């Protein structure tokens, strides 16, 4: 799990909006889409591994995955959250 002190410092590298730990509802929705094969990163790579932990941008539109307790705060690794408000990020395949 991401340390709270680190979490308090992190922001989206693109918008500078704060991030927080994603709830189980968001992770469940995202993982269903991953199992369906309909999720890609902003960089265009298909997401094949389910997400156990992630940091959700304050607007709820983008998630940054956490792997081995390390937040991956790279714009190209960001994932648009299915069911969130439309954004300019092409993070899911149509």
Secondary structure by P-SEA (a helix, b strand, c coil): cccaaaaaaccccccccccccccaaaaaaaaaaaaaccccccccccccccccbbbbcccccbbbbbcccccccccccccccccccccccccccc
